[in-house]
Each structure stands twice: as C-alpha cells, then as structure tokens.
Amino acid sequence: MLYMRQLFYAILFLCLGFGVAGQALSALQFVTKNKTAMKSDEEKTNETWKKMLTPKQYYILREKGTEAPYSGELLMQKDEGLYRCVACGNELFSSEAKFDSHCGWPSFDKEIKAGKITIAADTSLGMQRTEIMCANCGGHLGHLFTDGPTNTGMRYCVNSVSLTFEPKNNEMLDTLVLGAGCFWCVEAFFQRLKGVVSVSSGYAGGEVENPSYEQVCSGTTGHAEVIRIAYNPAIITMETLLEVFFEMHDPTTVNRQGNDVGTQYRSVIFYKNDEEKKVAEQIIAAYTLQQKFDRLIVTTLEPFVLFYKAEDYHQNYYNENGNQPYCKLIIMPKLRKFEKLFADDIN
Ligand SMILES: [Zn+2]
C-alpha cells in the first residue's frame, strides 16, 4: 500500500509538471528494440509454461495429469460453441462433436479438423492407451478410445482443464492493443465507446514474462503500458479506434507522454496481421499528409506477441477512483475533451 501511495504521488508530481527540469534529452532517445520472434508454443520451456498456466493446468497439460472424474467445469457444457486448447488457443473440437459418454470427462467423437490433435502410445499405469495432445503446443488433453457410440466410433476423452469454451456468438469480436501513455487515462476513453465490449489494462511489447507494475515502471522490461480493447467491428471500426487513439494522446513525442518518460510510455500500435498493420500505416500516412500534427508522428507499429493483464487495482481505474486527485486533475479534463470530440461514438 505504501508503495502504491508513494507511486501515486510520484506520478501526480510528474504529471503536474514539477521537478522535471533536469530530465536529460538523451533519456528520450528512441531505443530500437531488438525484437525476437515469439518462441513457438512447442519450444516453450517448462519454466515458461509454469508462468503461463495455473498449477492445475500445468499438472494436466505439461505433466500429463488427469482431473478427477465428474469434476470438470465443461463436462455438462451443452451450449453451441468451440472448444480450444487452454494453453495456446488452438481450435480442437466443435460442440457438435460433444456427446455424453457417462465416463466423467468431456467427450467428443472427432477433432474439429484433421491435424489439430496428435496421438501417442501411452503405456503408463500398466495400460495400453492412446494419448491425445494439442498438435500446436503438445499439451496433454486426455486419451482416445475406439468405443464411441457415434458413427466415427471414436471417443476423445478430454480433461476439462485442458480446454476453454468459446460460446457461439453472432457478435464476432476483435481485439486491438494500443499504448498511449499511462493506461489509467487511455482505458477511460475507450470504455465509453459504442461497440467496445471491454477494455483491459496491461503490458505488451517487452521480453519479461508476467511483468509487475513495478518492473514496467522501471523502464527496463521493454514493455509498454497498454490497453487491450475487445470490440465489435460491426459497430465500431479499427479506424475509429485509431482516430480516438491519435486524438487523445501525443503521438509525436518519443517514449514520452507529457511528463511520463520512458519506453513504457511509448506511443505504439500492436498489429496482429498485415491487414491491421496496413490500416495503421494508412491512417498515419493520411495524418502526415494533412499535417494534422505539428511534428512527425513517432508511433511505432509492433507485431503483437503477448498481452499481460495488469494487476487488478489498475483495471477500471478511473471509474473506481474518480474522486482521487490524479483522476480529477489529469484524467477528467481529458475525458471532457474526449466526450466533446466523439459525442456520436459514445454510449
Ligand atoms: Zn495447445
């Protein structure tokens, strides 16, 4: 708590513009990051998996454990949707393939597409069984039996813990990860837009796994403070989200937003694919042509790798702490500007 309070006043102090005269310009030099490609899921070490998975998930997926029968959350799941590998998101089964096998574990009669699951002989526990694994990350799923009651004759007997269920939803959501300085502010704007389903504050773009706020604030992790926006593209487009992004922060200062200085405050758009990269490049080109800003846009475009959700007390920060001086003095005036500029896009 003490740390938080100190940090809070430190940020307030900086944001109010005191005591920064000594900031050396050299601290603003853009650090060209030596991006390493994300390790493929197959290459991840046990240490990495341990950090990414809960102990129970690790036990089942990486140590080939088995959950107690009739204990899994997805055993009785009967809704339409998709079952993915909980470790890597690989699509594994459709709800159409699920049947009630009365064996105590979620059961399916076929994989969603050939090649999604790999098999191996398993002679543990003195039995001859066929192990099934996620073809993408090698995570243990369960076992395959040939006593299935449907026309495939197969029973994919899967640990509920190895799966995550995605209900069928006509609202196909997309996500966008953006860095525009202190995430407390940025989150508050995007939460208010029509078509935005949720906004999470977190960290992305660095090399440190599961970073803490303290680590990110130190400016040495390579991570930026970011928000992840889940939105419905049928209601709001990526272009509109980027318009808000460019309007509500200063994209012309390298590794800096106002008095917040450091690579963690860099202006950055994380793209998941070429299409998103192109949308971002086009909007930057258009603003440059229009000379929308007095100076050059220095926003970086970085390939999206992983989003680490920030600690709970950073989530929904403005809405829950609106009476605090930082929110009143710093965020509220910006929010008023935002509400004026984007009146038509606000809920
Ligand atoms: Zn997987």
Residues whose N, C-alpha, C, O or C-beta is under 5 A from the ligand:
A	BS01	ZN	C85 A87 C88 G89 N90 C134 N136 C137 G138 G139
